[in-house]
Amino acid sequence: MTPAQLSEAIKAALVHAVDDGTFALDPAAIPATVHLERPRQREHGDWATNVAMQLAKKAGTNPRAFAEELAKRLTDTDGVASVEVAGPGFLNIRLDAAAAGELARSVVEQGVEYGHNETLAGVALNLEFVSANPTGPLHIGGVRWAAVGDSLARVLQASGATVTREYYFNDHGAQIDRFSRSLLARALGQPAPEDGYGGEYITEIAEQVVADALAAGEADPRTLPFDEANEAFRARGVELMFAEIRKSLEDFGVEFDVYFHEDSLHESGAVDHAIARLRELGHIFEADGAVWLRTTTFGDDRDRVIIRSNGEAAYIAGDIAYYLDKRERGFDRVVIMLGADHHGYIGRMMAVCAAFGDTPGVNLEILIGQLVNLVKDGAPVRMSKRAGTVVTIDDLVEAVGVDAARYALARSSADSMIDLDLDLLSSAKNENPVFYVQYAHARSSAVDRNAEATGVRREDGFDASTLDHESDSVLLGQLAEFPRIVAQAAELRAPHRVARYLEELAGAYHTWYGQVRVAPLGDEEVTDVHRTRLWLNDATRQVLANGLGLLGVSAPERM
């Protein structure tokens, strides 16, 4: 019996109790899905629910009396071994071994679909993440968003949402100008501008811009008048830098559906369109020769200039146009992932969302990520040989590999600072979380191979009642939790919950592996006990692979 089947059984018991008049309850009050959770102490049963506490007052009775009546009805349910009422009205439910063990077969039969749910079915969601400026290699903060953002996209898709991964390509504004001037200065052998960029990569790109121009039969950009030279280095330099960022992300297993150019908002008239729309809604005013958006109406701390008195668009103008563009492309929800220095951005953008008639927190969500510190040999790692002042995505991958980097960055809540120990993440130790989980998958694959060699085959039999060892029960309980974890990770925008779950599942599996056998010993006859435990082994293997897949991490068969 799966948690979903047990939830349906409890719901059916509630419906029957209302129909026969036992509970004076409006049928509409019965939840569509009865929430179940694993008791903290295993001796309390397999599953617990507080549904009696939720509904008792509406039924005009006390929670414990409600729970006791519901317990009587559930006791007769096939697969339920016992139901106990605890505390003020909790129901602790224990399944018989056969009912609990059926989950193993169900997981194997569902395969890669196990864990998927429809909680976000029909939702078109635009997820914008990384969006680093193309002025240098992707640094460690952006790498964290690459890992977390891509994992979140996978979790949201597993929960039924249609997700578009989007990268906002910032090719407009002062930072790009500083980048181009830095390239030109380096190409001319001059010091970098005071507010410019340094690092070996500036030399590499400047040299490539010159080489590309000469190879194409064009004039040496170093010999052009300043404005023309600056534009040549800007156009080709940004192109080269972004191509490098994009390749690094793809090597990291992160690909985007849309690369949106900021310049296009200004060139296409999208900014003017957004201002016109806000003017129609009555939220635009003019003062001191500038065009303003009255964001204080929607909780912002001050109104915002959109078009300055000199006619130039303020930075927020692009953000306003970009949000409207996403909504007009048909996205129900817009989720933006930003770095720790963007807290001030939230209030103004939520006001923009509300000004367009949308609901902040629903149509627009902004997630803020915190910093990452790297540690090696017990000391902070601060410098990159190539970038000069930051640690880049390529530095991290070179140090620990893609799997360890992605897992380590995704396994902690994005709103908390983390320290990554490079020595630990590159080690084959149980203390290394990605090794611990991947090793569980590799171990389950080895069990498969050994089972085949000794004649244990799943298709020859399955008897769920034989899964009667305590470690069988614990492992089945962990497997049953996976769909709830995925749905919760999607709802809370928290893919780290998948990683922490996998570590608990790996622990339960390693314990199970040490206490029971799948392959027979010596001349021992192969029985349904071996075959059924092979089903359980393979179910665990499947869930480990599914969970690692949601994090963009491989599930090796050998280690």
Secondary structure, DSSP 8 states (H G I E B T S, - for coil): --HHHHHHHHHHHHHHHHHTTSS---GGGS-SS---B--SSGGG-SEEE-HHHHHTTTTTS-HHHHHHHHHHHHHTSTTEEEEEEETTTEEEEEE-HHHHHHHHHHHHHHGGGTT---TTTT-EEEEE-----TTSS-BHHHHHHHHHHHHHHHHHHHTT-EEEEEEEE--SSHHHHHHHHHHHHHHTT----TTS--SHHHHHHHHHHHHHHHHTT---GGGS-HHHHHHHHHHHHHHHHHHHHHHHHHHTT---SEEEEHHHHHHTTHHHHHHHHHHHTT-EEEETTEEEE-GGGGT-SS-EEEE-TTS-B-HHHHHHHHHHHHHHTT-SEEEEEE-GGGHHHHHHHHHHHHHTT--BTTTEEEEE---EEEEETTEEE---TTTSSS-BHHHHHHHH-HHHHHHHHHSS-TTS-EEEEHHHHTS-STTSHHHHHHHHHHHHHHHHHHHHHTT--GGG---GGG--SHHHHHHHHHHHHHHHHHHHHHHTT-THHHHHHHHHHHHHHHHHHHH--SS--TT----HHHHHHHHHHHHHHHHHHHHHHHTT----S--
